[in-house]
Amino acid sequence: MSLIVQKYGGSSVASAEKIMNVARRIVQAREQDNQVVVVVSAMGDTTDELLELANKVSDSPSARELDVLLSTGEVVSSTLLAMGLKSLGASAISLTGAQAGIRTDNSYSRARIMNIDPKRLRKEIKKGNIVIVAGFQGINEEMDTTTLGRGGSDTTAVALAASLKADRCEICTDVEGVFTADPRIVSQARKLDEAGYEEMLEMSTYGAKVMHPRAVELGQLFSIPILVTSSFSNTSGTLIHGGITVEGRNKVTGIAHDLNVAKITVVGVPDKPGIAATIFEKLATAGISVDTIVQNASIENITDLTFTIAKNDLGPAMQIVKPAALEIGARDYVSDSDVGKVSIIGTGIQNTPGFAAKMFTALSREGINIMLISTSEIRITCIIKEEKVKDAVRALHRAFELEQAQK
C-alpha cells in the first residue's frame, strides 16, 4: 500500500460543488489501495477577503492576530472536505497545522517550518482515516499560530510527505501540469511529462506560478517525487524528480516570466569595500529580497549599482535606499517599476554553447532591448520593459522550438 500526500489549492475547493469533486477524487485514490493525507488551501479568495476585513478594522493589524485570522481560511476548507468525505462513506478527520505537528519559527506571515512531529498523523492513518490538514500554517515555540506566506500550502504538503516518508506528493491545481511557457500567452505551449528539481526550482523562482520554490527545494532535499496535475481532469500531469541526467538533455525546457519586478539604480557610487554591504544589509533587515545585481566597471573609482526587487517592495526599498545613498556618498538614485523578467531554463544550457546568442538574437529581432542579464548554470534571465515581456515569451518559445516534443 502506497502513502501519498495530495494538495488542493484554493481554486480547487472554491465552492461546495468543487469540494465534493475533490472528495470524490480522494475516495478514488483511496480505493486504489493508497493511504491518503490531504493538504488544502483556503476556499477561493478567502485569504484576500480576510485581509480586507482586517484592514477595515485596523490601520495596522497585529502580526500575531493577523496570522490567527488568516489561518482560519484553511481550517474552513479542511473541515468541509472532511464532512464531504464522510458523506461519501469514507473515514476522514481534519487537523489544523498545530494538530498535525507542524512547528515553525517565530516569523509571523512568513514562518519557516522547523520540524514536524508526525505522531498524530501516523495514528490517524493507522486507524484507516483519510487525514485532511489545513495548509499554510503551524505553531511556534510559544504555541502561537503562524502562517507560512506565499506558497505555504505547497510547502506544507511536501514537508508532510518528507516527514511521513510518502511515496509521492501530488500538487492538484487548476492547470494540467507544468508547461513550456504560460499557455495563456503561448497557445502552442506544451505540457511537460517530467522536469528535474533544478529546472523546476529555476522556473518557479523566475515566474512559473504552478509551484512555489520552497516546496520544490524541500522535494529535492528529501527526494520526494512531486506530481503536478489537474484537480478537474484525469491527466498524467508533470512529474518532478531527480532522475533526469544532464547528458540526456541538451535543450531548453521552458520559458518563465515575471511581471512583479522593479529596478533600482544607485548612481555614482564610490568603488570601495563595504559600499554594497551598507545598502543590502539594510534591505535584508527590512525583509526585502534582492534578485539580479549588476555593478558596472569602475571609472575613476566611481561605479553604478543596479538591482531588482519585487514591485510591491519598491516603496519600502526606496525609503531605505535614499538615506543609504546619502550615507555612502552616491550621486543619485533612480527606480523603474515598468520592467519584467524573461528566462530560458534547461539543463542543456550548462554544457552546450550558443544558447545565450540564440536568446539575444530572438529578442533583437522583436526589437526588445535588454537592460540587465543574469545567469545560473541552467538559466539565462533578461530584464526588459514590462510591455515587451509577452512578446519576448512568444519569440523565445518559437526560437527554441518548444512546441515540439523533446527526443
N, C-alpha and C positions, 0 to 999 in steps of 0.2 A: 504493500500500500504506500503510495506516494504522499508526501506532505507538500501542499502548495499554498502560497500566500497570494491572494488577489487584492488589488487595489482598484477602487472605483472612484472616479473624480466627480466633481460637483455636477457636471452636465449629465452624468450617468444616473444620478439619483435626484434629479431636479424636480420630480413630481411623484405622486403616489403610483401612477402608472409605470414610470421608469424604475421606481424602487422595486415593484413587483417583477419587472422584466429582469432586473439584476438578481432578484431572489430565485427566479426560475433558472438562470444561468448557474448560480451557485449550487442549486439542487442537482442540476445536470452534472456538474463537476464532481459532486459527492457521490452520485450514482455510478461514476466511472472508477469507483474504488479509490478515491482520494480523500485524505484528511484535509480540511479546508479552514484556513484562517483568512479573514477578510478585513481590509482597512478601507474606511470610507472618508470622503471629504464632506464638507457641508453642502447642503442642497443648493444648487444653482448659484445665485448671487447673495446668499445668506450672509457671508462674511462682510461684503461691502455694505449691506443693509445694516448690520450691527455696528460697523464703524460709523456710518452716517448717524445712527441713533446716539452713539456715544458723543459725537461731536456736537449734537444738538443740546445735550445736557451739560456739556463741559467744554470749555475752550482748550483745555489741556488735560485730558483724562489721564488718571494714574496708569502707569505701565502695568502694574500688577493687576488692577481691576480690569483693564482692557484685555489682558490675556485670559482672565477668567471668563469674561463676556464672550470673546471670540471662540473660545474652546467649546462653547455650548452648541455651536452650529454642527460640529461633527458628532456630538452626543445625540442630537436630534436624529441625524441620519442613521446612526448605528442602532438606536432603539427601534426606529421604524422598520429598518431592514430586518432586525431580529423578529419583530412581530410578523412581518410578511413571510419570513421563512417558516415560522410556526404555523401560519395559516395554510401553508402548503404541506404540512405534516412533518417538517424537518425539525430536528432538535437543535436549538440555537440559543446563544447567550450574547448579550452586548457587554462590552467592557470599556471604560474610559481609558485614557492613556496611563493614568496612575494605577488603575486596577490591573492593567496589562504588564505592569512592572517597568515602565519607561521612565528612567531617571535622567535628568538634564542638568546643565549648568544653570547659573542664575541670570542669564541674559534674557530678559523679557522681550517678547516679539521676535527674537531671532536665536532662540536657545539651541544648543547643540546637545545631541544625545550622548551621555557619558557612559551609560551601561543599561542593560535590560535584564531583569530577573524574570525568566520565563516560567517560573514555578506555577503561577495561576493558569497561564496559557496551557501548559502541558497537562495540568489537572483537568481542565475543561475538555481538551482534545481526547484525553483518555476516557472521559465519560461518554464520548461519542457526539459531543456538541460541535456545531459549526460556530466558531468564535468570531464575533464582529467587533473590531477595535476602532474606536474613534481616533482618526488620524490627526496629525498636525500638533500633537500635544504630549506633555508629560508632566512630571513634578520635579521640583528641585530639592535640595537638601533641607530646606525649610518647610517642605511639604506644600509649597505653593504651586499652583498651576502655571505652567509656562507654555508658550506656543513656539513652533519651530520656524516660523517665517515662510517665505515663498517656497513652494515645492515640499512643504512639510509632510504631506500625506505620502508622497512618493518615498521620501526618506524614511518615514515610519515603516512602510511596507518592506523595503529592502532590509532595514535594520532588524525587523522581526524575523524575516526569512533567514538572516545570518544567525540570529540568536537561537532559532529553532532548528538550524541546520536543514532548512527546507530544500526540497529538490529543485524548486524554481520559484521565481516571483513573477506574477503576471500584472502588468500595468494596463488596466482596462479603461479605455478612454473613448473620445468621440471621433477618433480617426482610426484607420485600419492598420496603422503601423508607422514606421519611420520612412519618410520619402526622400528622394534625391534632392528635392527642394520643396518649398511650401507650395502645395498643389493649388492654392488659391491664387498664386502668382504665375506658376508654370503649369499649364494644363497637361503637359506631357510628362510631368514628374512621375517617377516610377517608385513603387514600394520596394524597399529593400527586404530581402529574405533574411539577411543577417548583417550584423555590424560588430566590429570589435569594441571592447570597452574604451580604448583610447580614442577611436573615431567618434563614438557616441558622446564621450566626455567633451571633446572639442566642439561637436555640433551643438550640444545643449548649452555649453558655455557661450558660444558665439551666435546664439539666436534661435536655434530649434527649440520650440516650446513643448514638445511632446514629453520630455522628461527633464527633471531638474538635475544639474551637475552633481549635487551632493549625493543623490540616490545612485547615480552611475559610479561615483567614486567608491561608495560602500559595496556595490556589486562587484567591482573589480577587486577591492581589498579582500573580500571574503569568497571570491569566485562563485557568486550566485548568478546562475543564468537568469536573464530578465527577458520576458516576452512582452513586447508592446503590441497590444491588439485592440480590436473594437469591442465596445460594450453592446453594440447594436446589431452586429452581424457575425456570422461564423467564418471569419477569415483566418488565414495562417499567421498573420502578424509579422513582426520582425523580432528575431532572436538576437539579443545582445549577449555576447560571451567572449571568452578569451582564447578560443581555439582557432583563430584566423592567423595565419602566418604572413609575415611581411613579404616573403619571397613569392607567395601566391597571388599577390595583389600589386598591380602596377598602374592603377587608375585612381582618379578622383572618385570618392564615394558619394559626396553630396555637396550642395551649396547651402550655407547658412547665412542668414542676415539678421540684423538687429537695428531697430529704429530708436531704441531707448539709449541714445548716445549724445553726449555733449563734449565739446573740446575746449580746453583752457590752455592758453599760451602765456607764459611769463617771459617778457621781452627784456633783453639787455641784462642778463644775469651774470654776475661775476663768476668766472670759471675757477672755483677753488673748492677744496674739500668742505663738506658739511652743508653746502647750499641746498642740494636736493633733499637732504635729510630734514632740514628745517621745515620745508613745505609738506613733505609726505608724512612725517611723524604727526603733524598737526591734523592732517586729513584722516590718518588712521585712528587717532584718538577720538575723532568725531564719528567714527564708524563709516567713513566714506571710502569705498573701494575704488582703486585706480587701476585702469586696464593698460592700454597702449601708452608707452612713454618714449618720447624721442627727444634727444638733446642734439642740437646742431653742433657742427665742428666749431671750435673756439677761434675767434678772430680778435687778436689783441686782448686775449683773456676775457672776452665777453661772448656769451652764447645765449641762445633762446631755448627754453624748456617747454615742451608741449606734452600734454597727457589727456586721456579721455576718461570720463566717468559716466554713470547713469544720468540721464537727462533730469530726472526728478531730484538728483543730488546737486544740481548746478547752483541753486540759490545758496544753500548752506556752504558749498565749497567756495564760492566767491567771497563769502563773509570771512573765510579763513585765508584765502589767497591774498586778499587786499592787504591786510596788515603784515602778512608774511613777506610779501613782495617789498614792502617798505623796509622791513627788518633786514632783508638781505641786500638791499640797495639796487633792486631791479629798476629798469627804466619805465616799464609799463606792464599791464596785464590785460588780456582780451579773452573773450569767450565766444563760442559759437554753438548754438543748440540746433542748428539746421544741418546736422550731419548724421550719417549712419554707417554701419559696417557691412561688408560683404566678404565672405570667406569661402575658399575652396578647401576641402578636407579629404584626406585619404592617406592610407599607409604608404602608397606608392610614391608620395612626394619626397620622402626622405632618401630614397635610393635612386631616383630616376631624374636626370636633368631635363629642363625645358618647361616645367610646369609654370614657373613664375613668368617666363616670357610669353607663354600662351595666354595666361590670365591677363597680363598687362596689354597684350595686343587686342584681345577681345574687348576690353574696356575702352581702349583707344578708338577702336572702330565705331563705338557708340558715342564717341565724344565725351567720355566720362573722365574727369580729371581726378587723379589720386592725390589726396592730401597727406596721408600717412600710411606706412606699411609696417605690419608686424608679422612675425613668423614663429612657428614651432617646427618640430621635426615632421609633423603631419598636417600642417595648416599654413596657409598664407591669407592674411587679412588685410583689406584695404579700407581706409576711412575715406568716404566720398560724400558728396552732397546728398541729403536725405531724399530729395526729389528724384534722384537718379538710381536709388537702390533697387527698385523693382526692375528697371531696365537692365541693371547690372546682373541681377539674378538670372534673368532670362538669357542674356548674352552669354554668361558663363555656362549655363546649362547646355546651351547649343554648342558652344566651343568644345566642351569636354564630352559631348555626345552621351549625356547621362540618361537620355530616354531609351538607350539601347542596353539590354541586359549584359552584365559583365560575364566574361567567359573565364 
